[in-house]
Amino acid sequence: MRIATYNVEWFANLFNDAGALMDDDRWSGRRDVTREDQIAALGVVFKLLDADAVMVIEAPDGHARRDGVAALENFAAHFGLRARKVVMGFVNETQQEISLLHDPDAMTARHDPLGDQTGKQGARDAPRFDSVFRIDLDTDAAPDLIRWSKPPLEVAIETSGGTALRMIGVHAKSKAPHGARNKAEVMRISIENRRKQLAQCIWLRQRVEGHLQAGEPLIVLGDFNDGPGLDEYEKLFGRSGVEIVLGENGATGLFDPHARMALSRRLVATPTTARFKLPPDGRYLQALLDYIMVSPDLERRAPVWTIWHPFDHPACYGNALLRDALLTASDHFPVTIDIDL
């Protein structure tokens, strides 16, 4: 069985409010890419992925006036994908949902959020992801109240082979200093965003520990906007959010081989899953942001991880159609695991 995570940049811009594809020559949300070109590229990528389940990060939004479930299911029908049914979690206000696109013949899947709902004062013990987490992140003795702008998607799954497992789709807080007007603001906003990102990961780790203690097979996957050694602000806090979620100080850990490679810091080159143009000269920055973490029982099933990077993976580079599609479709590349479930 193949499980994937894929952050699709501005997927929402490719659909109208009813969820129909807008397959035309107008600009998409991607720089210098039309909607028809991005749609065609995404069709190639999803078709060749041929995954049983894809955790779509930045999925089309859904609310009273927008149907994000219909959008993804229409996309799947348009390209004849096996993964054609959608589970969406708590709707947010960012136009970037987290949705699971899956093959109903391979598995049943339902949104199954855990934890208690809270009021404005929040709770310290893994509240529901659409609620408020109370944690003291500094030395002022006052609790910080943390919310997810994109609440993680918790899915209960049973495969056609009879395996029950849990899946949590994640899009953690971006650390980019959006809105900063000078160097002082860049530092202040960057540190504030990192504190929020770490708090979200502590919250998520609490939920992970509950599943591990219950002996439940677990996959945590998505875009963490973070990773070991990714920026200089990590030194102020001593760890990355990814390390927190994986497990620290002898705690039962999750496993992702790319995270382990980055943590070892013994390699000249670290695996990367995203590629961004940076101002002012348009040079590219590459980063490891997307992960598929599995519980120890699933790791023992010997899954195989793949980053579908158009330049780093020989099969992706050798297929010109796929290589070009990956570059056109998004600024992130899919990550997959193949595992016997």
Summary of the structure (lengths in Angstrom):
residues: 341
radius of gyration: 19.3
end to end distance: 6.3
largest distance: 56.3
contacts: 1134
relative contact order: 0.14
helix: 29%
strand: 26%
